Amino acid sequence: MESLNNLLKTEIQEFINSHITSDCNALALQKNPIENIDYIEVINQIASKQKAKNKLPTWFSTQNIIYPSKISIEQTSSEIAAKYKASIISGQSLIDLSGGFGIDDYYFSNSFDEVYHCEINTRLSSIVKHNFQQLKKKI
């Protein structure tokens, strides 16, 4: 979790946001401008946030969101798809056994009293927990 907390430092968030339109391949060829942080991890945040702009606008526009690997962003439902899924089912409780980045669970939480997010990848699970706090959602 320490590396995730490092990504939340003001200087890191400012760097990510100021490079949101940058070419990540070009950034990767530059010297790390930030001391004591894994520069590749910062570039991954930029690349994943770029992908989230249209696919996950709620996450993109929320402060201090941490993004998972690009593959997790690619594999996650779009907000449009998640909203649709949540509109066709409802109930008391739901358990998502392959929770991933939690997009579906975010919207299921509007249709269910309780939503349980399960994810075998502990880092991804920590990211989802943090992000739901930022999004003011409880799962």
RAFENFEN-V108079 format. One record per residue. N is the residue number from 1. PHI is phi in whole degrees, -180 to 180 (999 if undefined). PSI is psi in radians with two decimals (999 if undefined). Layout:
# RAFENFEN-V108079
n=N phi=PHI psi=PSI
n=N phi=PHI psi=PSI
This chain:
# RAFENFEN-V108079
n=1 phi=999 psi=-0.38
n=2 phi=-60 psi=-0.75
n=3 phi=-66 psi=-0.55
n=4 phi=-68 psi=-0.73
n=5 phi=-63 psi=-0.62
n=6 phi=-60 psi=-0.62
n=7 phi=-67 psi=-0.33
n=8 phi=-89 psi=-0.12
n=9 phi=-59 psi=2.48
n=10 phi=-53 psi=-0.80
n=11 phi=-64 psi=-0.59
n=12 phi=-72 psi=-0.81
n=13 phi=-62 psi=-0.70
n=14 phi=-65 psi=-0.70
n=15 phi=-64 psi=-0.81
n=16 phi=-59 psi=-0.88
n=17 phi=-67 psi=-0.57
n=18 phi=-77 psi=-0.24
n=19 phi=-114 psi=0.36
n=20 phi=-64 psi=-0.39
n=21 phi=-105 psi=0.10
n=22 phi=-76 psi=2.74
n=23 phi=-79 psi=2.01
n=24 phi=-65 psi=-0.55
n=25 phi=-66 psi=-0.70
n=26 phi=-67 psi=-0.70
n=27 phi=-61 psi=-0.68
n=28 phi=-64 psi=-0.44
n=29 phi=-84 psi=-0.18
n=30 phi=-88 psi=2.77
n=31 phi=-67 psi=2.50
n=32 phi=-61 psi=2.03
n=33 phi=-85 psi=-0.05
n=34 phi=-121 psi=2.14
n=35 phi=-74 psi=2.61
n=36 phi=61 psi=0.61
n=37 phi=-146 psi=2.59
n=38 phi=-72 psi=1.88
n=39 phi=-62 psi=-0.61
n=40 phi=-62 psi=-0.66
n=41 phi=-64 psi=-0.67
n=42 phi=-67 psi=-0.76
n=43 phi=-63 psi=-0.66
n=44 phi=-61 psi=-0.67
n=45 phi=-62 psi=-0.75
n=46 phi=-63 psi=-0.85
n=47 phi=-62 psi=-0.74
n=48 phi=-70 psi=-0.67
n=49 phi=-67 psi=-0.63
n=50 phi=-59 psi=-0.76
n=51 phi=-66 psi=-0.53
n=52 phi=-76 psi=-0.33
n=53 phi=-51 psi=-0.89
n=54 phi=-95 psi=-0.55
n=55 phi=-78 psi=-0.65
n=56 phi=-133 psi=1.13
n=57 phi=-61 psi=-0.51
n=58 phi=-66 psi=-0.77
n=59 phi=-67 psi=-0.78
n=60 phi=-59 psi=-0.68
n=61 phi=-90 psi=-0.02
n=62 phi=-95 psi=2.36
n=63 phi=-67 psi=2.57
n=64 phi=61 psi=0.55
n=65 phi=-78 psi=2.42
n=66 phi=-106 psi=2.35
n=67 phi=-103 psi=2.55
n=68 phi=-83 psi=-2.97
n=69 phi=-60 psi=2.79
n=70 phi=-58 psi=-0.62
n=71 phi=-64 psi=-0.67
n=72 phi=-66 psi=-0.66
n=73 phi=-66 psi=-0.72
n=74 phi=-66 psi=-0.63
n=75 phi=-83 psi=-0.30
n=76 phi=-75 psi=2.70
n=77 phi=-65 psi=2.61
n=78 phi=-75 psi=2.86
n=79 phi=-63 psi=-0.64
n=80 phi=-61 psi=-0.82
n=81 phi=-66 psi=-0.72
n=82 phi=-65 psi=-0.71
n=83 phi=-62 psi=-0.74
n=84 phi=-63 psi=-0.85
n=85 phi=-56 psi=-0.76
n=86 phi=-69 psi=-0.41
n=87 phi=-80 psi=-0.27
n=88 phi=-103 psi=-0.11
n=89 phi=-138 psi=2.70
n=90 phi=-159 psi=2.95
n=91 phi=165 psi=-2.88
n=92 phi=-82 psi=-0.87
n=93 phi=-143 psi=2.66
n=94 phi=-140 psi=2.42
n=95 phi=-119 psi=2.19
n=96 phi=-103 psi=1.86
n=97 phi=-80 psi=-0.17
n=98 phi=-134 psi=1.12
n=99 phi=-62 psi=-0.52
n=100 phi=53 psi=-2.34
n=101 phi=-80 psi=-0.05
n=102 phi=84 psi=0.19
n=103 phi=-63 psi=-0.84
n=104 phi=-60 psi=-0.77
n=105 phi=-63 psi=-0.62
n=106 phi=-57 psi=-0.82
n=107 phi=-79 psi=-0.58
n=108 phi=-61 psi=-0.53
n=109 phi=-65 psi=-0.28
n=110 phi=-81 psi=-0.33
n=111 phi=-112 psi=-0.12
n=112 phi=-130 psi=2.60
n=113 phi=-69 psi=-0.65
n=114 phi=-137 psi=2.40
n=115 phi=-130 psi=2.24
n=116 phi=-111 psi=2.05
n=117 phi=-95 psi=2.06
n=118 phi=-114 psi=2.32
n=119 phi=-150 psi=2.19
n=120 phi=-70 psi=-0.49
n=121 phi=-80 psi=1.85
n=122 phi=-65 psi=-0.60
n=123 phi=-64 psi=-0.81
n=124 phi=-63 psi=-0.69
n=125 phi=-62 psi=-0.71
n=126 phi=-65 psi=-0.69
n=127 phi=-62 psi=-0.80
n=128 phi=-62 psi=-0.77
n=129 phi=-59 psi=-0.83
n=130 phi=-60 psi=-0.84
n=131 phi=-64 psi=-0.66
n=132 phi=-65 psi=-0.55
n=133 phi=-66 psi=-0.72
n=134 phi=-66 psi=-0.62
n=135 phi=-85 psi=-0.05
n=136 phi=59 psi=0.78
n=137 phi=-122 psi=2.49
n=138 phi=-112 psi=2.22
n=139 phi=-131 psi=999
